[in-house]
Every structure is written in C-alpha cells, then in structure tokens.
Amino acid sequence: RLEEAVLSAVSMQIQAIQDSLKHHKNTCELLGKEVQLDPNSGVFITLNPAGKGYGGRQKLPDNLKQLFRSVAMSRPDNELIA
C-alpha cells in the first residue's frame, strides 16, 4: 500500500496525464520525459471499504481526490426490492 506522501506525489503525474488527455494531446511530459498517450486511455482508482477486513488503509490526499469523480457502491437491500 502506498503511503499518503507517495500518493500525493503521484497525483501531480496523474494530473499531467489527465490534462494532456483533456486537451487531446498524444504526448505528455512525465518526470522530464515525453511519453506517448493513447487517446482512449484513462486513469482509475479504487478504495477498499473501511472495516476490520481491510487493515492498513491509507487516507487519500485531497489533491488526489480532486482529480477523480467519486462513485459509491453498496449491496442492494433485497427485502426492500422484493
């Protein structure tokens, strides 16, 4: 699992990739190197739920959270549906 400081540093690279894709560029500069981008690519992150079974979960830095749209998933209530 990545530490919060590492996640924060990675967010700058992710932002560079997202900005290049948003402006329809086919290259992006990462750590001083020009890299090719596939226009159909994207960056996704997942989080494990908080709880007993997922020890060691790291808090996401705010600058990384701002780069992504949150989606929450939950188990459907079968009693309510039926």
Backbone bond lengths (Angstrom), bond angles and torsions (degrees), N, CA, C in turn:
res aa  C-N    CA-C-N  psi(-1)  N-CA   C-N-CA  omega(-1)  CA-C   N-CA-C  phi
1 R - - - 1.451 - - 1.511 109.78 -
2 L 1.290 115.34 140.37 1.462 120.19 -177.45 1.520 111.19 -83.63
3 E 1.317 115.39 140.07 1.457 121.37 177.06 1.527 109.71 -71.59
4 E 1.327 116.02 158.31 1.465 121.28 -178.33 1.525 111.61 -58.83
5 A 1.335 117.95 -38.71 1.468 121.18 179.78 1.528 111.19 -64.40
6 V 1.327 116.97 -38.72 1.471 121.19 178.62 1.524 109.66 -67.98
7 L 1.328 116.66 -43.64 1.463 120.42 178.29 1.522 111.27 -59.90
8 S 1.319 116.18 -38.74 1.462 120.55 179.04 1.525 110.79 -64.43
9 A 1.332 117.03 -42.14 1.465 120.96 179.19 1.531 110.95 -66.96
10 V 1.313 116.94 -39.15 1.466 121.46 179.52 1.527 110.85 -64.85
11 S 1.327 116.74 -29.87 1.467 119.92 -177.55 1.526 111.96 -60.22
12 M 1.326 117.89 -31.61 1.471 120.09 178.45 1.524 110.62 -66.61
13 Q 1.330 117.20 -37.54 1.459 120.64 178.45 1.530 110.51 -70.21
14 I 1.325 116.02 -40.48 1.465 120.23 177.89 1.522 110.55 -62.84
15 Q 1.328 116.26 -40.94 1.464 119.74 178.84 1.524 110.84 -62.90
16 A 1.322 117.70 -39.29 1.469 120.86 178.07 1.528 110.44 -62.55
17 I 1.323 117.07 -41.72 1.468 121.20 178.76 1.527 110.11 -64.90
18 Q 1.329 116.63 -48.01 1.463 120.30 -179.04 1.529 111.79 -62.40
19 D 1.330 117.12 -40.08 1.469 120.21 178.61 1.522 111.16 -63.57
20 S 1.329 117.03 -42.25 1.466 120.36 178.82 1.521 111.01 -63.51
21 L 1.326 116.91 -43.34 1.465 120.35 178.71 1.526 111.11 -64.67
22 K 1.315 116.46 -40.44 1.469 121.37 -179.95 1.524 111.75 -62.10
23 H 1.333 116.38 -35.11 1.463 121.14 -179.27 1.533 112.48 -95.69
24 H 1.339 116.13 16.91 1.470 123.53 175.13 1.529 112.65 56.58
25 K 1.325 116.74 36.71 1.463 120.62 175.51 1.522 108.51 -88.90
26 N 1.327 116.48 148.64 1.458 118.95 178.34 1.528 112.56 -101.86
27 T 1.336 116.56 6.67 1.460 121.10 173.37 1.526 109.10 -137.01
28 C 1.326 114.16 162.18 1.460 120.87 -179.80 1.525 107.62 -149.59
29 E 1.326 117.04 143.35 1.460 119.98 177.57 1.522 109.19 -93.84
30 L 1.332 115.77 119.46 1.460 122.58 177.76 1.517 109.25 -124.92
31 L 1.322 116.31 119.92 1.467 122.19 179.20 1.524 111.86 52.52
32 G 1.329 116.26 40.50 1.454 121.46 176.40 1.518 115.27 82.69
33 K 1.322 118.11 1.41 1.470 121.75 178.82 1.517 109.65 -114.81
34 E 1.315 115.38 140.00 1.465 121.55 176.06 1.531 107.81 -84.90
35 V 1.324 116.70 122.47 1.465 120.76 -179.07 1.525 109.65 -120.15
36 Q 1.322 115.82 149.15 1.459 122.24 178.39 1.524 109.77 -76.49
37 L 1.333 116.30 143.37 1.462 122.18 176.29 1.517 109.91 -120.08
38 D 1.305 116.31 137.24 1.455 121.78 171.34 1.528 106.77 -83.80
39 P 1.328 118.68 124.81 1.468 120.37 -177.47 1.531 113.30 -63.01
40 N 1.319 117.83 -15.44 1.465 121.85 179.29 1.524 112.84 -95.19
41 S 1.321 116.92 7.66 1.466 119.64 -177.49 1.521 111.32 -87.28
42 G 1.308 115.30 165.78 1.456 122.37 177.81 1.518 109.20 -156.65
43 V 1.309 116.26 167.43 1.459 121.80 179.27 1.522 107.66 -119.71
44 F 1.324 116.32 130.39 1.459 122.20 -178.48 1.520 109.24 -130.99
45 I 1.319 116.84 146.62 1.461 120.94 175.14 1.522 108.60 -129.28
46 T 1.321 115.74 152.95 1.462 121.00 175.95 1.519 108.97 -130.12
47 L 1.312 115.35 154.35 1.461 122.19 176.42 1.513 109.04 -126.63
48 N 1.315 116.37 141.60 1.453 120.33 171.27 1.521 108.37 -79.68
49 P 1.315 117.07 148.11 1.466 118.60 178.99 1.523 111.15 -67.36
50 A 1.320 116.18 150.50 1.463 120.21 175.84 1.521 108.06 -70.21
51 G 1.291 116.43 140.79 1.465 119.73 178.62 1.511 111.23 158.77
52 K 1.311 115.44 -179.70 1.465 121.78 -175.81 1.523 113.15 -60.10
53 G 1.312 117.23 -40.82 1.461 121.13 -173.88 1.517 115.33 -75.70
54 Y 1.316 118.90 -5.41 1.458 121.65 -175.07 1.524 110.66 -126.51
55 G 1.300 117.02 62.95 1.464 120.91 -179.93 1.518 111.71 -67.02
56 G 1.307 116.47 152.88 1.456 121.30 175.75 1.512 115.13 81.23
57 R 1.310 118.02 12.23 1.466 120.51 -179.49 1.527 109.88 -64.46
58 Q 1.332 116.76 134.15 1.461 122.53 -179.55 1.524 110.25 -96.44
59 K 1.322 115.29 148.05 1.465 121.37 174.72 1.531 108.22 -75.79
60 L 1.318 116.49 137.08 1.466 119.91 177.03 1.523 109.54 -79.44
61 P 1.328 117.65 131.66 1.468 119.88 176.01 1.533 110.34 -64.20
62 D 1.332 116.26 148.33 1.467 121.01 -178.41 1.521 112.48 -59.13
63 N 1.357 117.57 -37.99 1.465 118.93 -178.60 1.527 111.45 -66.91
64 L 1.318 118.30 -25.22 1.464 121.11 175.99 1.531 110.24 -81.22
65 K 1.316 117.71 -40.65 1.470 121.44 178.57 1.521 111.55 -57.92
66 Q 1.328 116.75 -37.61 1.462 121.23 -176.08 1.527 113.00 -68.00
67 L 1.318 117.82 -16.01 1.464 121.01 -178.18 1.527 112.98 -86.15
68 F 1.333 117.18 -8.09 1.458 120.92 -173.30 1.515 111.68 -129.12
69 R 1.313 114.95 154.98 1.461 122.15 175.02 1.527 107.68 -93.16
70 S 1.322 116.28 130.37 1.466 120.67 -179.57 1.522 110.79 -79.03
71 V 1.317 115.05 139.37 1.458 122.57 173.77 1.521 106.53 -134.81
72 A 1.314 117.16 125.82 1.462 120.91 179.34 1.521 109.33 -107.42
73 M 1.311 115.60 139.23 1.457 120.84 177.78 1.521 107.90 -123.20
74 S 1.318 115.45 142.67 1.459 119.69 177.85 1.525 109.07 -142.15
75 R 1.306 114.51 161.68 1.459 120.22 178.89 1.535 108.22 -74.59
76 P 1.344 118.35 132.81 1.468 119.75 -179.79 1.532 111.41 -67.88
77 D 1.313 116.05 149.83 1.464 122.30 177.32 1.527 107.79 -86.99
78 N 1.335 116.93 99.19 1.468 121.58 -176.45 1.525 112.43 -62.06
79 E 1.322 117.22 -33.66 1.469 120.44 178.91 1.525 110.55 -64.15
80 L 1.309 116.53 -42.13 1.459 121.07 -179.47 1.529 110.93 -68.81
81 I 1.326 117.08 -38.18 1.469 121.54 -178.22 1.526 110.96 -70.04
82 A 1.330 117.06 -42.53 1.473 121.77 -176.64 1.485 108.41 -78.37
